[in-house]
C-alpha cells in the first residue's frame, strides 16, 4: 500500500492519480466531478474516478481494479457522520516503508 502524506499544495493528488493510472486502478473521492476536472488539468483524463455510489452499485468492470482513496480523512469523516452521526476527531496511521 502506498501512503502519500505531505502538506497542502505538495502534489499529493497528482501523485495519487498517476499511481492509480499506472496500476489501472480507481480513485475514490468525495467530489467526483472536481477530481475529474483536476485529473484533466493534470493531463491524466483516463484514470477511473468514483464516489460512494459508484462503489456501492459498481459493475463488474470495477471489481478487479485496485482502489486508491483521495483525501482518506474526508472520506472516513463523511462516512461516520452520514451513516452514524459521529464526528471524527482523530486517527492514527502507520507508514510502511
C-alpha positions as CSV (number, residue, x, y, z in Angstrom):
1,X,0.0,0.0,0.0
2,X,1.3,3.5,-0.9
3,X,0.6,6.3,1.6
4,X,1.1,9.8,0.3
5,X,1.3,12.1,3.3
6,X,2.6,15.6,3.0
7,X,1.4,19.2,3.4
8,X,-1.1,21.1,1.3
9,X,0.0,22.1,-2.2
10,X,2.8,19.5,-2.4
11,X,1.4,17.4,-5.3
12,X,-0.3,14.6,-3.4
13,X,-3.3,14.5,-5.6
14,X,-1.4,14.4,-8.8
15,X,0.9,11.6,-7.4
16,X,-2.1,9.6,-6.4
17,X,-3.8,10.0,-9.8
18,X,-0.6,8.9,-11.6
19,X,-0.2,5.9,-9.3
20,X,-3.8,4.9,-9.9
21,X,-3.3,5.3,-13.7
22,X,-0.1,3.2,-13.5
23,X,-1.9,0.4,-11.6
24,X,-5.1,0.7,-13.7
25,X,-6.9,1.5,-10.5
26,X,-9.8,3.6,-9.5
27,X,-9.8,6.6,-7.2
28,X,-12.5,7.0,-4.6
29,X,-13.3,10.7,-3.7
30,X,-16.0,12.7,-2.1
31,X,-16.2,15.1,-5.0
32,X,-16.0,13.1,-8.2
33,X,-16.6,16.0,-10.6
34,X,-13.9,18.2,-9.1
35,X,-11.3,15.4,-9.1
36,X,-12.2,14.6,-12.8
37,X,-11.6,18.2,-13.7
38,X,-8.3,18.2,-11.8
39,X,-7.2,15.0,-13.5
40,X,-7.9,16.5,-16.9
41,X,-5.9,19.6,-15.9
42,X,-3.0,17.4,-14.9
43,X,-3.2,15.6,-18.3
44,X,-4.5,12.4,-16.7
45,X,-8.0,12.2,-18.2
46,X,-8.2,8.4,-18.4
47,X,-8.0,7.4,-14.7
48,X,-11.2,6.0,-13.2
49,X,-12.6,8.2,-10.6
50,X,-15.5,7.0,-8.4
51,X,-17.6,8.1,-5.5
52,X,-19.5,6.1,-2.8
53,X,-22.5,5.4,-5.2
54,X,-20.2,4.1,-7.9
55,X,-18.6,1.7,-5.3
56,X,-21.9,0.5,-3.9
57,X,-23.6,-0.1,-7.2
58,X,-20.4,-0.9,-9.2
59,X,-20.5,-3.0,-12.3
60,X,-18.1,-5.9,-13.0
61,X,-15.7,-3.6,-14.8
62,X,-14.6,-2.1,-11.4
63,X,-14.4,-5.3,-9.4
64,X,-10.8,-6.1,-10.3
65,X,-9.4,-2.5,-10.1
66,X,-7.1,-1.6,-7.3
67,X,-8.6,1.1,-5.0
68,X,-6.9,4.4,-4.2
69,X,-8.5,6.9,-1.9
70,X,-8.3,10.7,-2.4
71,X,-8.4,12.6,1.0
72,X,-8.9,9.5,3.1
73,X,-9.6,11.6,6.2
74,X,-12.5,13.3,4.5
75,X,-13.9,10.1,3.2
76,X,-13.8,8.5,6.6
77,X,-15.2,11.6,8.3
78,X,-18.1,11.8,5.8
79,X,-18.9,8.1,6.2
80,X,-19.0,8.2,10.0
81,X,-21.0,11.5,10.1
82,X,-23.5,10.5,7.3
83,X,-24.1,6.9,8.5
84,X,-23.6,7.1,12.3
85,X,-23.8,10.8,13.2
86,X,-20.3,10.6,14.7
87,X,-17.8,13.5,14.4
88,X,-14.4,12.1,13.7
89,X,-11.8,13.9,15.8
90,X,-8.6,11.9,15.2
91,X,-7.0,8.8,13.8
92,X,-3.6,7.2,13.5
93,X,-1.7,5.9,10.6
94,X,1.3,3.5,10.2
95,X,3.5,4.3,7.3
96,X,5.1,1.2,5.9
97,X,8.5,1.6,4.3
